[in-house]
Amino acid sequence: MVVSGPMSGDSEKVNDPAQLGFGFADEKPQQDWLPDPDEVREDAQAILASARAVTAENMWDTRTYRYNKVVFPQMTRWLPDDERDQLCFEFFRELERIETLMAA
């Protein structure tokens, strides 16, 4: 009887993806992905414009408010530090204004 497995010293065959039959042996490792700063900048500017457009008659709902409050700072981490800091400063200033409107 031939035993094949990790205990038999045949670990190379066990760890070979081709042995599993999923076709992973031909795949190349995925390269790291980084977002395009221009796209991030465009999205951040759109959110900031949306925040500036909020009025007592045209409010964000609570879900949009919370989402943007979390996502905006995370999104801007992909921008240069000085640009990120300026955008976040402007955004959080608008959030304070929105919070005042929501409380009224």
Residue pairs with C-beta under 8 A, 6 or more apart in sequence:
4 10
4 13
4 14
5 14
6 14
13 19
16 25
17 24
17 25
18 24
18 25
34 78
35 78
37 78
37 79
37 80
40 75
40 76
40 78
40 79
41 79
41 83
43 75
44 72
44 75
44 76
44 79
44 87
44 91
45 87
47 68
47 71
47 72
47 75
47 91
48 72
48 87
48 90
48 91
48 94
50 60
50 68
51 60
51 68
51 91
51 94
51 95
51 98
52 94
54 60
54 94
54 97
54 98
54 101
55 101
56 101
56 104
59 98
59 101
59 102
60 68
60 98
62 102
65 95
65 98
65 102
69 95
72 87
72 88
72 91
73 88
73 91
76 83
76 84
76 87
76 88
77 84
79 87
